Amino acid sequence: MTYVDAAVWPYGRMMMCHLLADTVEELHAMADHLGVSRRWFQNDRYPHYDICKAKRAIAVQLGATEISRREFVFLALAQSKNKPQS
């Protein structure tokens, strides 16, 4: 399952949000559907993409679940705990 939080993060003239998923495979598949390049993949603390508000709307149309900031933090923390240590 894929998720998007609220688009509240300014980046230039755009408003951005986070796209994350239960698995990296699902995350990349949704990014591919949205036309988001893999170079925008971020895996520092938890795997995710930052996407603009317009891409967020398309992600929701494609089945991404809208989540609150609290739910986002819960998912991100769970993923960071399961991330292999390098």
Summary of the structure (lengths in Angstrom):
residues: 86
radius of gyration: 12.0
end to end distance: 26.1
largest distance: 36.1
contacts: 239
relative contact order: 0.25
helix: 43%
strand: 27%
